[in-house]
Amino acid sequence: MLKKFTRILVVISHSQDFLNGVCTNIIHMQSKTLKIYSGNYDQYVQTRSELEENQMKQYKWEQDQIANMKEYIARFGHGSAKLARQAQSKEKTLAKMERGGLAEKVVRDKVLIFRFVDVGKLPPPVLQFVEVSFGYTPENLIYKNIEFGVDLDSRVALVGPNGAGKSTLLKLMTGDLHPTDGMVRRHNHLRIAQFHQHLAEKLNLDMSALHYMMREYPGNEEEKMRAAIGKFGLTGKAQVMPMNNLSDGQKARVIFAWLAYRQPHMLLLDEPTNHLDIETIDSLAEALSEWDGGLVLVSHDFRLINQVAKEIWVCENQAVTRWGGDIMDFKQHLRKKAGLSD
């Protein structure tokens, strides 16, 4: 385990759960400078918050003192001899403060705010699996006689070992795959949007994000498409440059903008955070929590699951089983199963 690694380890990760479990120091990069914090990620967040709060208090106090001294100097610097001497004294105090170094105003990290448009409700049943079996070959079934329903108030996280069929289950929901046996019933008006990493491969990288959106949704004004992309943090020149110049995280935002503009009733998200930084993941979680549609999520990010999922479904042994607790209970179950201690 990396936690027990006895040599120097430097890791870049967007998983807070992983950082909390492995790291003993956090290096924060901001404004071309590095600052080292002791402890794991949660401890870093708490320490940084406390330091920045104290820094802002000091900054405000100093700025108030400076403003008062400057006002006094301006009013009485040419007054009576006594007042002029006091003004000169304040000038010296002010110069001494400036030489000693003043507290800088805290520069907050830019927080990206995602938005999904509320779509109202569809009466259940919205999506039903009735005695569904599926296998890529008849003799090797991934699922056998599974039954469940997903509605617009469902917030489900699919968990289970790699290869258990979580992504396959999403494809059965969308209709990209068809059951070997049984039936998947969808409401006639149900709009489903699915996010997966292969969507990025479908982007025409020679096009700009704006051109791509206008091609995908013809008949819409340019400003409307700009606003749709802007909701997911892509603004200015980033909207009009070829997408091959965008980072993987920016391309992911284009995909989210494309999906959101379809105004789906249900989102199926397959590892949506792979190219998103921690602040953006938190913004995505907040947007999903506020949105009124249905959600089925496949993710290795336990913190994201903890923020947005109301139910945990385990995909394993040809079945889909509801887990009795939350994702942190499931994590402890996995640790015990693997014979790991905290």
C-alpha positions in Angstrom: 0.0 0.0 0.0 1.1 3.5 -0.8 0.2 4.6 2.8 3.0 2.3 4.1 5.6 3.3 1.4 8.8 4.1 3.2 10.4 6.4 0.6 9.5 9.7 -0.9 6.2 9.7 -2.8 4.9 12.6 -4.9 1.4 12.1 -6.2 -1.1 14.2 -8.2 -4.7 13.2 -7.7 -8.2 14.7 -7.9 -9.5 12.1 -5.4 -9.9 13.6 -2.0 -10.5 10.2 -0.5 -7.2 8.9 -1.9 -5.3 12.0 -0.8 -6.7 11.7 2.8 -5.7 8.0 2.9 -2.2 8.4 1.6 -0.7 11.9 2.0 1.1 13.4 5.0 1.8 16.7 3.3 0.0 18.8 0.7 1.7 21.3 -1.6 -0.6 24.0 -2.8 0.3 25.8 -6.1 -1.1 29.3 -6.5 0.2 32.5 -8.3 3.4 30.7 -9.3 4.3 29.9 -5.7 4.3 26.7 -3.7 3.1 26.4 -0.1 3.5 23.2 2.0 0.9 22.1 4.5 1.3 19.3 7.0 -1.4 16.6 7.1 -3.8 15.0 4.7 -6.2 16.8 2.4 -8.9 17.5 4.9 -6.3 18.9 7.4 -4.9 21.0 4.6 -8.4 22.5 3.8 -8.9 23.3 7.5 -5.4 24.8 8.1 -5.6 26.9 4.9 -9.0 28.2 5.8 -7.8 29.2 9.3 -4.7 30.9 7.9 -6.6 32.8 5.2 -9.2 34.0 7.8 -6.4 35.3 10.0 -4.7 36.9 7.0 -7.8 38.7 5.9 -8.4 40.0 9.5 -4.8 41.4 9.5 -5.2 42.8 6.0 -8.5 44.6 6.9 -7.0 45.9 10.2 -3.9 47.3 8.3 -6.0 48.8 5.6 -8.2 50.6 8.1 -5.1 51.9 9.9 -3.6 53.1 6.6 -6.8 54.8 5.5 -7.1 56.6 8.9 -3.5 57.8 8.9 -3.7 59.0 5.3 -6.9 60.9 6.1 -5.2 62.5 9.1 -2.1 63.5 7.1 -4.2 65.0 4.4 -6.3 67.0 6.8 -3.7 68.2 9.3 -0.3 68.0 7.5 -0.4 71.7 6.9 -2.2 72.8 10.0 -0.8 74.1 13.3 2.6 73.1 14.4 1.3 70.5 16.8 -1.0 68.9 14.3 1.7 69.0 11.6 4.1 67.2 14.0 1.4 64.5 14.6 0.8 64.2 10.9 4.6 63.7 10.3 4.7 61.1 13.1 1.9 59.2 11.3 3.8 59.5 8.0 6.8 57.8 9.7 4.5 55.1 11.2 3.0 54.5 7.8 6.4 54.2 6.1 7.6 51.8 8.8 4.5 49.6 8.2 5.1 49.5 4.5 8.8 48.7 4.9 7.9 45.9 7.3 5.6 44.3 4.8 1.9 44.5 4.7 -0.5 41.5 4.7 -1.8 40.8 1.2 -5.4 40.4 0.4 -6.3 36.7 0.2 -6.7 35.5 -3.4 -9.5 33.0 -3.5 -9.3 30.1 -5.9 -11.7 30.6 -8.8 -14.8 28.5 -8.2 -16.6 27.1 -11.2 -20.4 26.8 -10.9 -22.1 24.2 -12.9 -25.8 24.4 -13.8 -28.3 21.8 -14.9 -31.7 23.0 -16.0 -34.6 21.5 -14.0 -36.8 19.4 -16.2 -39.9 18.7 -14.1 -41.3 15.3 -13.4 -42.4 12.2 -15.3 -44.9 9.8 -13.6 -43.3 6.5 -12.6 -42.4 4.0 -13.8 -39.8 5.8 -15.8 -37.2 3.1 -16.4 -37.8 -0.6 -15.5 -35.8 -3.7 -15.8 -38.0 -6.8 -15.9 -36.2 -10.2 -15.5 -33.3 -8.9 -17.6 -30.4 -11.2 -18.4 -27.5 -10.1 -20.5 -24.2 -11.6 -21.8 -22.0 -10.8 -24.7 -22.1 -14.5 -25.3 -25.0 -16.8 -24.2 -22.8 -19.0 -22.1 -21.2 -16.1 -20.2 -24.0 -14.0 -18.6 -23.0 -10.8 -16.9 -26.5 -10.3 -15.5 -29.2 -12.9 -14.8 -32.9 -12.2 -14.1 -32.3 -8.7 -12.6 -35.3 -6.5 -11.7 -35.4 -2.9 -10.5 -36.7 0.5 -11.4 -35.2 4.0 -11.7 -37.3 7.1 -11.4 -36.6 10.8 -11.5 -36.1 11.0 -7.8 -33.6 8.2 -7.9 -29.9 9.0 -7.0 -28.1 5.7 -7.5 -24.4 4.9 -7.4 -23.3 1.6 -9.0 -20.3 0.0 -7.3 -18.6 -3.3 -7.6 -15.3 -4.8 -8.9 -13.9 -3.9 -12.3 -15.4 -6.1 -15.0 -18.7 -6.7 -13.0 -20.7 -4.9 -15.7 -21.4 -1.4 -14.3 -20.9 0.3 -17.6 -22.8 -2.5 -19.4 -25.8 -1.8 -17.1 -25.8 1.9 -18.2 -25.8 0.8 -21.8 -28.7 -1.4 -21.2 -30.5 1.6 -19.7 -29.9 3.7 -22.7 -30.7 1.0 -25.2 -27.2 0.9 -26.6 -27.3 -2.8 -25.6 -30.3 -5.1 -25.6 -31.1 -7.8 -23.1 -30.4 -11.4 -23.9 -33.7 -12.1 -22.1 -36.3 -10.0 -20.4 -37.3 -6.4 -21.0 -36.2 -2.8 -20.4 -39.1 -0.5 -20.3 -38.7 3.3 -20.7 -41.2 6.1 -20.4 -42.2 7.3 -23.8 -41.1 10.9 -23.1 -37.9 10.0 -21.1 -34.8 11.8 -22.2 -31.5 10.1 -21.1 -28.1 11.7 -21.4 -25.0 9.6 -20.7 -21.5 10.8 -19.9 -18.5 8.5 -20.5 -14.9 9.0 -21.4 -15.3 7.9 -25.0 -17.5 10.9 -25.7 -14.3 13.0 -26.0 -13.2 10.8 -28.9 -16.4 12.0 -30.7 -15.5 15.6 -30.5 -14.2 17.1 -33.7 -11.0 18.7 -32.2 -10.5 20.9 -35.2 -13.7 22.7 -34.4 -14.2 25.2 -31.5 -16.6 24.4 -28.7 -18.9 27.1 -29.9 -18.9 25.8 -33.5 -19.5 22.3 -32.2 -22.5 23.3 -30.1 -24.0 25.3 -33.0 -23.6 22.3 -35.2 -25.1 19.9 -32.7 -28.0 22.3 -31.9 -28.8 24.1 -35.2 -31.1 27.0 -35.3 -29.9 28.5 -32.0 -28.4 32.0 -31.8 -24.6 32.2 -31.1 -25.2 34.1 -27.8 -27.4 31.3 -26.6 -24.7 28.7 -27.3 -22.1 30.9 -25.7 -24.2 31.0 -22.5 -24.8 27.3 -22.6 -21.0 26.6 -22.7 -20.3 29.4 -20.2 -22.5 27.6 -17.6 -19.8 24.9 -17.5 -16.8 27.3 -17.0 -15.6 27.7 -20.6 -15.5 31.4 -21.5 -13.8 33.9 -23.7 -11.2 32.6 -26.2 -11.6 29.1 -24.9 -15.0 28.9 -26.6 -13.6 29.8 -30.0 -10.2 28.2 -30.2 -9.9 24.7 -31.8 -10.7 22.1 -29.1 -7.4 20.3 -29.6 -5.9 23.3 -27.7 -8.1 22.6 -24.7 -7.1 20.6 -21.7 -8.8 17.3 -21.0 -10.7 19.0 -18.2 -12.0 21.7 -20.6 -13.0 19.1 -23.1 -15.0 17.4 -20.4 -16.8 20.7 -19.7 -17.7 20.9 -23.4 -19.3 17.4 -23.1 -21.2 18.4 -20.0 -22.5 21.5 -21.8 -23.6 19.4 -24.7 -25.3 16.9 -22.4 -27.0 19.5 -20.3 -28.4 21.4 -23.3 -30.4 18.3 -24.2 -32.3 18.9 -20.9 -32.4 15.2 -20.0 -34.7 13.8 -17.4 -32.0 11.3 -16.3 -28.2 11.5 -16.3 -26.1 8.4 -16.5 -22.5 9.3 -15.5 -19.7 6.9 -16.0 -16.5 8.1 -14.3 -17.3 11.8 -14.9 -14.5 13.2 -12.7 -11.4 11.6 -14.3 -10.3 14.9 -15.8 -11.8 17.4 -13.3 -9.9 19.1 -10.5 -11.2 18.9 -6.9 -12.9 22.3 -6.9 -14.7 21.4 -10.2 -15.8 18.0 -8.8 -17.3 19.8 -5.8 -19.1 22.2 -8.2 -20.5 19.2 -10.2 -21.6 17.5 -7.0 -23.5 20.7 -5.9 -25.1 21.0 -9.3 -26.3 17.4 -9.3 -27.6 17.8 -5.7 -29.7 20.8 -6.7 -31.0 19.3 -10.0 -34.4 17.7 -10.1 -33.7 14.8 -12.5 -32.8 11.1 -12.0 -29.1 10.1 -11.6 -27.2 6.9 -12.0 -23.5 7.2 -11.2 -20.5 5.0 -11.8 -17.4 6.4 -10.0 -14.4 5.5 -8.0 -14.6 8.8 -6.2 -16.2 7.9 -2.9 -16.5 11.5 -1.9 -18.5 12.4 -5.0 -20.7 9.3 -4.3 -21.2 10.4 -0.7 -22.3 13.9 -1.8 -24.8 12.9 -4.5 -26.0 9.3 -4.0 -29.0 8.3 -1.9 -28.7 4.6 -2.8 -25.7 2.2 -3.4 -26.3 -0.7 -5.7 -23.7 -3.4 -5.9 -23.1 -5.1 -9.3 -21.6 -8.5 -8.7 -22.2 -12.2 -9.3 -24.7 -11.6 -12.2 -26.9 -9.5 -9.8 -27.7 -6.0 -8.8 -28.2 -5.7 -5.0 -29.1 -2.7 -2.9 -26.5 -2.0 -0.2 -28.0 -1.3 3.2 -25.7 1.6 4.2 -23.9 4.5 2.6 -20.8 4.6 0.6 -18.5 4.9 3.6 -20.0 1.8 5.1 -19.4 0.0 1.8 -15.8 1.3 1.8 -15.3 -0.2 5.3 -16.8 -3.4 4.0 -14.2 -3.5 1.2 -11.4 -2.9 3.6 -12.4 -5.7 5.9 -13.0 -8.0 2.9 -9.4 -7.3 1.7 -8.1 -7.8 5.3 -6.9 -4.1 5.6 -6.8 -2.1 8.8 -7.3 1.6 9.1 
